[in-house]
């Protein structure tokens, strides 16, 4: 049998265990942030380490005081309708996540975030915000994620997102935005780290398609535009079709919601269904086709949708790999991954491949280059010269025909009369090239006297003759009507001496 312990020894053991437990609780209280002097968990909140959760606590204001070591503050699903500048009287240097969704929030002071400079995650979704005021978030230089979806936002000030150099994700879906905030994306200077922009379910009716297509593919991959009442046109179709060919997430994940409105249509139609459909009959443009001329310098872009690319290289149509920056010969790899081709030759035409190695997966892009077998200005100059020569020749022929066949009649007194057959003896006086007859019908046996026969009358084509040929005296007999030919008539175009028989 076991020896029993004395009663005094057992009492001493129990006392020692109680002291140990008390010391342990005291030590935990001293080490815990909530056990520090002047710190306590606010009423109706749950506190765990540096997390303060006051969700669904029927709060109408932010509880005070807030512990300074709070890192995550959850105030969602309450009735905090106004966020003033004094909601956090002290500086909360450790706070990096603030959740204020589902509060009916309608007002946010421009100085509301002055005491939380290290905030990285801000949730203002599902509230009643109507406008984003000037420099509203400019104090949040370290903010990375901003949730503003499911509000009533209709206007966005151009400076609302100033100084947000680290912002990566911006959710503006399910609002009333009618104008695309292109200043958020232009040149990448406003939000240089932005990789996701959600503008779905707003009131956008048109998009700057050309400028959106110029954006890098890694940004277009997370540019969500579905659920907007967009007007149908072919540039919009081509933008979405290119995204589908590149398998961009914003297109592949929401193909059914990418819809637009045709003129006089009752219901929206799928944007991708516009191919060959009346009345637009849009044709799908090729993704990457570049044209150049002999001697030009062109740059082929490696428009990958991957960020954090580790390495990339190009493969020419001839199978040659361009690896190093600077390259050799006519091909050079630029610092941004593009391939520059100098002094284009006909053999440079073909399909180039850009191989991209990303952190998680790889991607291959293809660019087709067309090289026209002439210089940019040569064919136009040649065409202009040939056209000018052709026009000159045609005008010359027309003028010759006008001179030969449209010469004014010199026998104005004989117009409209029937010309009798010429006598056999005078046939030699008529030239086969003459457009003006030498004989006209008048009184039988009476010659038609031309005004050009006098010394002062006008001749053919309005010219005046210095001296005319004297009219011979009339004679009797069968040959009395013989005429003296006019040296300036059309009958003697090829002869300086008149023919007299």
C-alpha positions as CSV (number, residue, x, y, z in Angstrom):
1,X,0.0,0.0,0.0
2,X,1.0,3.5,-0.7
3,X,2.3,5.6,2.2
4,X,0.0,8.5,2.9
5,X,1.3,12.0,2.8
6,X,1.1,14.0,6.0
7,X,-1.7,16.6,6.1
8,X,0.7,19.5,6.5
9,X,2.7,18.5,3.5
10,X,-0.4,18.3,1.3
11,X,-1.6,21.8,2.4
12,X,1.8,23.2,1.6
13,X,1.7,21.7,-1.9
14,X,-1.8,23.1,-2.6
15,X,-0.7,26.5,-1.5
16,X,2.4,26.5,-3.7
17,X,0.2,25.5,-6.8
18,X,-2.2,28.4,-6.1
19,X,0.7,30.9,-5.9
20,X,2.1,29.6,-9.2
21,X,-1.3,30.1,-11.0
22,X,-1.6,33.6,-9.5
23,X,1.9,34.5,-10.7
24,X,1.2,33.2,-14.1
25,X,-2.0,35.3,-14.5
26,X,-0.1,38.3,-13.2
27,X,2.6,37.8,-15.7
28,X,0.1,37.4,-18.6
29,X,-1.6,40.6,-17.5
30,X,1.6,42.5,-17.4
31,X,2.7,41.2,-20.9
32,X,-0.7,41.7,-22.5
33,X,-1.4,45.1,-24.1
34,X,-4.8,45.3,-22.5
35,X,-3.1,44.9,-19.0
36,X,-1.1,48.1,-19.5
37,X,-1.9,51.1,-17.5
38,X,-4.6,53.2,-19.0
39,X,-5.7,50.6,-21.6
40,X,-9.0,48.8,-21.6
41,X,-11.2,47.1,-24.2
42,X,-14.1,49.4,-25.2
43,X,-17.6,48.4,-24.2
44,X,-19.5,46.1,-26.7
45,X,-16.2,45.3,-28.5
46,X,-14.1,42.2,-28.7
47,X,-10.4,42.5,-28.2
48,X,-7.8,40.0,-29.2
49,X,-4.2,40.9,-29.0
50,X,-3.9,44.1,-31.3
51,X,-7.3,43.5,-33.0
52,X,-10.3,45.5,-31.9
53,X,-13.6,44.2,-33.3
54,X,-16.7,46.3,-32.7
55,X,-18.8,44.9,-35.6
56,X,-22.6,44.9,-35.1
57,X,-22.4,46.7,-31.8
58,X,-25.1,49.3,-32.7
59,X,-22.6,52.1,-32.4
60,X,-23.3,55.6,-33.6
61,X,-19.8,56.9,-33.1
62,X,-16.3,55.5,-32.9
63,X,-15.7,54.3,-29.4
64,X,-13.2,56.2,-27.3
65,X,-10.6,56.0,-26.1
66,X,-8.9,53.7,-28.6
67,X,-5.8,51.9,-27.5
68,X,-2.7,53.2,-29.3
69,X,-1.4,49.7,-30.2
70,X,-4.5,48.8,-32.2
71,X,-3.5,47.4,-35.6
72,X,-6.9,46.3,-36.9
73,X,-10.1,48.2,-36.1
74,X,-13.4,46.7,-37.3
75,X,-16.4,49.1,-37.1
76,X,-18.5,47.5,-39.8
77,X,-22.3,47.1,-39.6
78,X,-23.0,50.0,-37.2
79,X,-24.6,53.4,-37.5
80,X,-21.5,55.6,-37.8
81,X,-22.8,58.1,-40.4
82,X,-20.1,60.8,-40.1
83,X,-16.4,60.3,-39.8
84,X,-15.0,63.6,-38.4
85,X,-11.4,64.7,-38.0
86,X,-11.5,64.0,-34.2
87,X,-12.7,60.4,-34.4
88,X,-9.1,59.4,-33.4
89,X,-7.9,62.1,-31.0
90,X,-4.5,60.4,-30.6
91,X,-2.0,59.2,-33.2
92,X,-2.6,55.5,-34.0
93,X,0.8,54.7,-35.5
94,X,0.2,50.9,-35.6
95,X,-3.2,50.9,-37.3
96,X,-3.0,49.3,-40.7
97,X,-6.6,48.2,-41.4
98,X,-9.8,50.2,-40.8
99,X,-13.2,48.6,-41.7
100,X,-16.2,50.9,-41.9
101,X,-18.5,49.1,-44.3
102,X,-22.3,49.0,-43.8
103,X,-22.6,52.1,-41.6
104,X,-24.7,54.5,-43.7
105,X,-21.6,56.7,-43.9
106,X,-22.4,59.9,-45.9
107,X,-19.6,62.3,-44.8
108,X,-15.9,61.8,-44.4
109,X,-13.7,64.7,-43.4
110,X,-10.7,65.5,-45.5
111,X,-8.6,65.4,-42.3
112,X,-10.1,62.1,-41.1
113,X,-7.0,60.1,-41.8
114,X,-4.4,62.5,-40.5
115,X,-3.8,60.4,-37.4
116,X,-3.5,57.0,-39.2
117,X,-0.6,57.6,-41.6
118,X,0.4,53.9,-41.9
119,X,-3.0,52.6,-43.0
120,X,-2.7,50.0,-45.7
121,X,-6.3,48.7,-46.0
122,X,-9.4,50.9,-45.9
123,X,-12.9,49.6,-46.4
124,X,-15.6,52.2,-47.0
125,X,-17.9,50.0,-49.0
126,X,-21.7,49.7,-48.8
127,X,-22.3,53.2,-47.5
128,X,-23.9,56.4,-48.8
129,X,-21.0,58.4,-50.0
130,X,-21.9,60.6,-53.0
131,X,-18.7,62.4,-53.9
132,X,-14.9,62.0,-53.3
133,X,-13.7,65.4,-52.3
134,X,-10.4,67.1,-53.0
135,X,-7.4,65.4,-51.4
136,X,-9.6,63.1,-49.5
137,X,-7.0,60.3,-49.2
138,X,-3.8,62.3,-49.6
139,X,-2.7,61.5,-46.0
140,X,-2.6,57.8,-46.7
141,X,0.8,57.5,-48.5
142,X,1.1,53.8,-47.6
143,X,-2.5,52.7,-48.6
144,X,-2.6,49.6,-50.8
145,X,-6.2,48.6,-50.9
146,X,-9.2,51.0,-51.1
147,X,-12.8,49.6,-51.1
148,X,-15.5,52.1,-52.2
149,X,-17.9,49.8,-54.0
150,X,-21.7,49.9,-53.4
151,X,-22.0,53.6,-52.6
152,X,-23.7,56.5,-54.4
153,X,-20.6,58.1,-55.8
154,X,-21.3,60.2,-58.9
155,X,-18.3,62.6,-58.9
156,X,-14.6,62.0,-58.3
157,X,-12.3,65.0,-57.8
158,X,-9.1,64.9,-59.9
159,X,-7.0,65.2,-56.7
160,X,-9.0,62.7,-54.6
161,X,-6.3,60.1,-55.0
162,X,-3.2,62.3,-54.8
163,X,-0.1,60.9,-53.0
164,X,-1.3,57.3,-53.2
165,X,1.9,56.0,-54.7
166,X,1.5,52.5,-53.2
167,X,-2.2,51.9,-54.0
168,X,-2.5,48.5,-55.8
169,X,-6.3,47.8,-55.8
170,X,-9.1,50.3,-56.2
171,X,-12.8,49.2,-56.1
172,X,-15.3,51.7,-57.4
173,X,-18.0,49.3,-58.6
174,X,-21.7,49.7,-58.1
175,X,-21.7,53.4,-58.0
176,X,-23.1,56.2,-60.2
177,X,-19.9,57.2,-62.1
178,X,-20.8,58.5,-65.6
179,X,-17.3,59.6,-66.7
180,X,-14.3,57.3,-67.0
181,X,-11.6,58.6,-64.6
182,X,-8.8,58.3,-67.1
183,X,-6.5,60.5,-65.0
184,X,-6.1,57.5,-62.7
185,X,-4.4,55.6,-65.4
186,X,-2.9,58.1,-67.8
187,X,0.9,57.9,-68.0
188,X,1.0,55.8,-64.8
189,X,2.1,58.9,-62.8
190,X,-1.0,59.3,-60.6
191,X,-1.2,55.7,-59.3
192,X,2.0,54.0,-60.4
193,X,1.4,50.7,-58.6
194,X,-2.2,50.3,-59.5
195,X,-2.9,46.8,-60.7
196,X,-6.7,46.5,-60.3
197,X,-9.4,49.0,-61.1
198,X,-13.0,48.0,-60.7
199,X,-15.5,50.3,-62.4
200,X,-18.2,47.7,-63.0
201,X,-22.0,48.4,-62.6
202,X,-21.7,52.2,-63.0
203,X,-23.2,54.5,-65.5
204,X,-20.5,54.6,-68.1
205,X,-21.9,55.1,-71.7
206,X,-18.6,55.5,-73.6
207,X,-15.0,54.6,-73.2
208,X,-11.7,56.1,-74.5
209,X,-11.0,52.9,-76.4
210,X,-7.8,54.2,-78.1
211,X,-6.2,55.2,-74.8
212,X,-7.4,52.1,-73.0
213,X,-5.8,49.9,-75.7
214,X,-2.5,51.7,-75.2
215,X,-2.4,50.7,-71.6
216,X,-0.1,47.8,-70.7
217,X,-1.7,44.4,-70.7
218,X,-1.0,43.7,-67.0
219,X,-3.3,46.7,-66.2
220,X,-6.0,45.8,-68.7
221,X,-6.0,42.3,-67.2
222,X,-7.7,43.7,-64.0
223,X,-9.7,46.6,-65.5
224,X,-13.3,45.6,-64.9
225,X,-15.9,47.4,-67.0
226,X,-18.8,45.0,-67.1
227,X,-22.3,46.0,-66.1
228,X,-22.2,49.5,-67.6
229,X,-24.8,50.8,-70.2
230,X,-22.1,51.2,-72.9
231,X,-23.1,52.3,-76.4
232,X,-22.3,49.6,-79.0
233,X,-19.6,50.4,-81.6
234,X,-16.9,48.5,-83.4
235,X,-13.9,50.0,-81.5
236,X,-15.5,48.7,-78.2
237,X,-16.0,45.3,-79.8
238,X,-12.4,45.2,-80.9
239,X,-11.1,46.2,-77.4
240,X,-13.1,43.3,-75.8
241,X,-12.2,40.9,-78.6
242,X,-8.5,41.6,-78.1
243,X,-8.9,41.0,-74.4
244,X,-10.5,37.6,-75.1
245,X,-7.7,36.6,-77.4
246,X,-5.2,37.6,-74.8
247,X,-7.3,35.7,-72.2
248,X,-7.4,38.8,-69.9
249,X,-9.2,38.1,-66.6
250,X,-11.5,41.1,-66.9
251,X,-12.9,39.6,-70.1
252,X,-12.7,35.9,-69.5
253,X,-14.4,36.0,-66.1
254,X,-17.2,38.3,-67.1
255,X,-18.0,37.6,-70.7
256,X,-21.8,37.4,-70.1
257,X,-21.9,40.7,-68.2
258,X,-19.9,42.6,-71.0
259,X,-23.0,44.0,-72.8
260,X,-23.8,47.2,-74.8
261,X,-26.9,49.0,-76.2
262,X,-27.6,49.2,-79.9
263,X,-29.5,52.2,-81.3
264,X,-33.3,51.9,-80.8
265,X,-32.8,48.5,-79.1
266,X,-34.8,47.5,-76.1
267,X,-32.4,45.1,-74.4
268,X,-28.5,45.1,-74.3
269,X,-26.6,42.6,-76.4
270,X,-23.3,40.9,-75.8
271,X,-20.3,42.9,-77.0
272,X,-18.6,39.8,-78.3
273,X,-21.8,39.1,-80.4
274,X,-21.3,42.2,-82.6
275,X,-19.1,40.4,-85.0
276,X,-20.8,40.4,-88.4
277,X,-24.1,41.6,-86.8
278,X,-26.2,44.3,-88.3
279,X,-26.3,47.3,-88.3
280,X,-22.6,47.6,-87.2
281,X,-21.2,44.4,-88.8
282,X,-17.9,44.7,-86.9
283,X,-14.8,42.8,-88.0
284,X,-12.3,41.6,-85.5
285,X,-8.9,43.3,-85.8
286,X,-5.7,41.4,-85.5
287,X,-3.9,41.7,-82.2
288,X,-0.4,42.6,-83.1
289,X,0.4,43.6,-86.7
290,X,3.1,46.2,-87.3
291,X,3.8,47.8,-90.7
292,X,7.0,49.4,-91.9
293,X,8.9,50.6,-95.0
294,X,12.4,49.9,-96.2
295,X,15.0,51.8,-94.2
296,X,12.6,52.6,-91.3
297,X,13.2,52.0,-87.6
298,X,10.4,50.2,-85.8
299,X,9.9,49.0,-82.2
300,X,8.1,45.7,-81.4
301,X,6.4,45.8,-77.9
302,X,6.4,42.8,-75.6
303,X,3.0,43.6,-74.1
304,X,2.8,40.9,-71.5
305,X,0.0,40.6,-68.8
306,X,2.5,39.4,-66.2
307,X,4.0,41.6,-63.6
308,X,7.4,41.0,-61.9
309,X,8.9,39.5,-65.1
310,X,12.2,37.8,-64.4
311,X,13.5,37.5,-67.9
312,X,12.5,37.8,-71.5
313,X,14.0,37.2,-75.0
314,X,12.9,37.6,-78.6
315,X,13.1,35.1,-81.4
316,X,13.3,36.5,-85.0
317,X,11.4,34.9,-88.0
318,X,14.7,33.3,-88.9
319,X,15.0,31.5,-85.5
320,X,17.7,33.9,-84.1
321,X,17.4,34.7,-80.4
322,X,18.0,38.2,-79.2
323,X,19.0,38.0,-75.5
324,X,21.2,40.8,-74.5
325,X,20.2,44.4,-74.1
326,X,21.8,46.4,-77.0
327,X,21.9,43.4,-79.3
328,X,24.0,43.1,-82.5
329,X,23.3,44.1,-86.0
330,X,19.9,45.6,-86.8
331,X,18.0,44.1,-83.8
332,X,18.4,45.5,-80.3
333,X,16.6,44.6,-77.1
334,X,15.6,47.7,-75.1
335,X,15.5,48.0,-71.4
336,X,11.7,47.8,-71.2
337,X,11.7,44.5,-73.1
338,X,10.8,45.8,-76.5
339,X,12.7,44.9,-79.7
340,X,14.0,47.6,-81.9
341,X,14.7,47.0,-85.6
342,X,16.8,49.5,-87.5
343,X,17.1,50.0,-91.3
344,X,14.4,47.6,-92.2
345,X,15.1,45.1,-95.0
346,X,12.6,42.9,-96.9
347,X,14.0,39.8,-95.1
348,X,13.0,41.4,-91.7
349,X,9.3,40.7,-92.4
350,X,7.7,37.8,-90.5
351,X,6.4,36.8,-87.1
352,X,8.5,37.6,-84.0
353,X,8.0,35.8,-80.7
354,X,8.6,37.3,-77.2
355,X,9.2,34.7,-74.5
356,X,8.4,36.0,-71.0
357,X,9.3,34.2,-67.7
358,X,7.1,35.4,-64.8
359,X,7.2,34.6,-61.1
360,X,4.4,32.0,-61.4
361,X,3.9,31.2,-65.1
362,X,5.3,32.0,-68.6
363,X,3.8,33.7,-71.6
364,X,4.6,33.9,-75.3
365,X,3.6,36.9,-77.4
366,X,3.7,37.0,-81.2
367,X,4.1,40.2,-83.3
368,X,3.7,40.1,-87.1
369,X,5.8,42.6,-89.0
370,X,5.0,43.7,-92.6
371,X,7.7,45.4,-94.6
372,X,6.6,47.3,-97.7
373,X,9.1,46.9,-100.5
374,X,9.6,50.7,-101.1
375,X,10.5,53.7,-99.1
376,X,7.9,55.9,-97.4
377,X,8.2,58.9,-99.8
378,X,9.5,57.2,-103.0
379,X,6.3,55.8,-104.5
380,X,4.3,58.9,-103.8
381,X,6.8,61.1,-105.7
382,X,6.8,58.7,-108.6
383,X,3.0,58.6,-108.7
384,X,2.8,62.3,-108.7
385,X,5.2,62.7,-111.6
386,X,3.5,60.0,-113.7
387,X,0.1,61.6,-113.0
388,X,1.3,65.0,-114.0
389,X,2.8,63.7,-117.3
390,X,-0.4,61.8,-118.1
391,X,-2.5,64.9,-117.6
392,X,-0.2,67.0,-119.7
393,X,-0.4,64.6,-122.6
394,X,-4.2,64.5,-122.4
395,X,-4.4,68.3,-122.4
396,X,-2.1,68.5,-125.4
397,X,-4.2,66.1,-127.4
398,X,-7.4,67.9,-126.5
399,X,-5.9,71.3,-127.6
400,X,-4.7,69.8,-130.9
401,X,-8.2,68.4,-131.6
402,X,-9.8,71.7,-130.7
403,X,-7.5,73.6,-133.1
404,X,-8.1,71.1,-136.0
405,X,-11.9,70.5,-135.7
406,X,-13.4,73.4,-133.8
407,X,-11.9,76.3,-135.9
408,X,-14.4,79.1,-136.5
409,X,-15.9,79.3,-140.0
410,X,-14.5,82.2,-142.1
411,X,-17.5,82.3,-144.4
412,X,-20.0,83.8,-142.1
413,X,-22.2,84.9,-145.0
414,X,-22.4,81.3,-146.3
415,X,-23.5,79.5,-143.1
416,X,-26.6,77.4,-143.4
417,X,-26.4,77.2,-147.1
418,X,-26.0,74.0,-149.0
419,X,-22.6,73.6,-150.6
420,X,-22.8,72.7,-154.3
421,X,-20.3,70.2,-155.6
422,X,-17.1,71.8,-156.6
423,X,-16.1,72.1,-160.2
424,X,-13.8,69.4,-161.5
425,X,-11.1,72.0,-162.5
426,X,-10.9,73.5,-159.0
427,X,-10.4,70.2,-157.1
428,X,-6.7,70.7,-157.0
429,X,-7.2,73.9,-155.0
430,X,-8.9,72.1,-152.1
431,X,-6.7,70.4,-149.6
432,X,-7.8,67.2,-147.9
433,X,-6.7,68.7,-144.6
434,X,-8.8,71.8,-145.0
435,X,-11.6,72.3,-142.4
436,X,-13.0,75.4,-144.1
437,X,-14.3,75.0,-147.6
438,X,-13.0,77.3,-150.4
439,X,-16.3,77.4,-152.2
440,X,-19.7,78.2,-150.8
441,X,-23.1,78.3,-152.4
442,X,-24.6,81.7,-153.0
443,X,-26.0,83.1,-156.1
444,X,-25.2,80.7,-159.0
445,X,-22.1,81.8,-160.7
446,X,-21.2,84.3,-157.9
447,X,-18.2,83.5,-155.6
448,X,-18.4,83.7,-151.8
449,X,-16.2,86.7,-150.9
450,X,-14.3,86.2,-147.6
451,X,-13.6,89.1,-145.3
452,X,-10.0,87.9,-144.9
453,X,-9.2,88.6,-148.5
454,X,-9.0,92.4,-147.8
455,X,-6.0,94.1,-146.5
456,X,-7.6,95.2,-143.3
457,X,-10.1,92.4,-142.5
458,X,-9.5,89.7,-139.9
459,X,-8.3,86.4,-141.1
460,X,-8.5,82.9,-139.7
461,X,-8.6,82.7,-135.9
462,X,-9.1,86.5,-135.7
463,X,-5.7,87.5,-137.2
464,X,-5.3,90.5,-139.5
465,X,-3.4,90.2,-142.7
466,X,-1.0,92.9,-143.8
467,X,-1.6,92.3,-147.4
468,X,-4.2,90.2,-149.1
469,X,-4.3,88.6,-152.5
470,X,-6.0,90.9,-155.0
471,X,-9.2,89.5,-156.5
472,X,-8.7,89.0,-160.3
473,X,-11.1,90.6,-162.7
474,X,-14.0,88.5,-163.7
475,X,-13.7,86.5,-166.8
476,X,-16.2,84.8,-169.0
477,X,-16.1,81.2,-169.9
478,X,-16.4,77.9,-168.1
479,X,-13.3,78.6,-166.1
480,X,-14.3,82.1,-164.9
481,X,-14.9,81.1,-161.3
482,X,-11.3,80.0,-160.5
483,X,-10.1,81.2,-157.1
484,X,-6.7,82.3,-155.8
485,X,-5.8,80.2,-152.7
486,X,-5.3,82.0,-149.4
487,X,-1.8,81.4,-148.1
488,X,-3.0,81.6,-144.4
489,X,-5.9,79.2,-144.8
490,X,-6.1,75.8,-143.2
491,X,-5.7,74.4,-146.7
492,X,-2.0,75.3,-146.7
493,X,-1.1,74.3,-143.2
494,X,1.9,72.4,-144.4
495,X,3.0,74.8,-147.2
496,X,4.1,78.4,-147.2
497,X,3.4,78.7,-151.0
498,X,-0.2,78.7,-152.1
499,X,-1.2,76.2,-154.8
500,X,-2.4,78.0,-157.9
501,X,-3.5,76.2,-161.0
